[in-house]
Amino acid sequence: MHALQTPLKLGPIPKHFRLPQGQALTCAEGTLWITSDALAGLGPESDVVLERGQSFVTPQAATYFVGAPRGSGVLLWASPGAAMSNPMETRC
């Protein structure tokens, strides 16, 4: 897998990424929506919505779809296992 470029500006059409377990994703601007079959076992409302400053850590290696439902958002990557300063996650 090639290195992920950061920051990454996203639009309303989700992009797919093959991510390892423990990959941290942080919303730097806007709102980001994250979904994956890997999240399906977490309950009926298993999509993740991140607002600016919130982060999410992938629970397992899988393909994740990330988009910005309100038009645009900026995604930052952290190395798997890196400590996050403000980890939060919100399910919708």
C-alpha positions in Angstrom: 0.0 0.0 0.0 1.4 3.4 -0.9 1.7 6.2 1.7 -1.5 8.2 2.3 -1.3 11.9 1.4 -2.4 14.4 4.1 -4.4 16.6 4.3 -6.9 15.3 1.9 -9.9 17.4 0.8 -13.0 15.3 0.2 -16.4 16.1 -1.4 -19.8 14.5 -1.1 -18.9 11.4 -3.2 -17.2 9.0 -0.8 -13.7 7.8 -1.7 -12.6 4.3 -0.6 -9.4 3.5 1.2 -7.9 0.2 2.3 -6.8 0.9 5.8 -5.0 -1.1 8.5 -6.3 -1.7 12.0 -5.4 1.2 14.2 -5.3 3.9 11.5 -6.4 7.2 13.0 -8.5 9.5 10.8 -9.1 13.1 12.0 -11.5 15.7 10.6 -9.6 19.0 10.1 -12.4 20.9 8.5 -16.1 20.4 7.8 -17.8 17.1 8.5 -16.7 13.7 7.4 -18.8 10.5 7.1 -17.1 7.1 7.4 -18.7 3.7 6.6 -17.4 0.2 6.1 -18.6 -3.4 6.3 -16.1 -3.6 9.2 -18.3 -1.3 11.2 -21.5 -3.3 10.6 -21.1 -5.4 13.8 -21.0 -2.3 16.0 -24.8 -1.9 15.9 -27.6 -0.8 13.6 -26.3 2.8 13.4 -22.7 1.9 12.7 -21.6 4.8 10.4 -19.3 7.3 12.0 -19.7 11.1 11.6 -16.8 13.3 12.5 -17.0 17.1 13.1 -13.9 19.3 13.0 -11.3 18.2 15.6 -12.8 14.7 16.1 -10.9 11.5 15.3 -11.7 7.9 14.7 -9.5 4.8 14.8 -10.2 1.9 12.5 -11.2 -1.2 14.6 -9.8 -3.6 11.9 -8.1 -3.7 8.6 -10.8 -3.2 5.9 -12.0 -0.9 3.1 -13.5 2.3 4.5 -15.5 4.8 2.5 -15.0 8.4 3.6 -17.0 11.4 2.3 -18.1 14.9 3.2 -22.0 14.9 3.3 -22.2 18.7 3.6 -20.1 19.4 0.5 -16.5 19.4 1.7 -14.3 18.2 4.5 -10.6 17.8 5.2 -9.2 14.5 6.4 -5.9 14.1 8.2 -4.1 10.7 8.7 -2.0 9.7 11.7 0.2 6.6 11.7 -1.4 3.5 13.0 -0.9 3.4 16.8 -0.1 7.1 17.1 -1.6 8.9 20.0 -4.4 11.3 19.3 -4.9 14.5 21.2 -8.7 14.6 21.0 -10.2 11.2 20.1 -13.9 11.3 19.8 -16.4 9.4 17.7 -20.0 10.0 17.0 -22.3 7.4 15.4 -25.2 8.5 13.3 
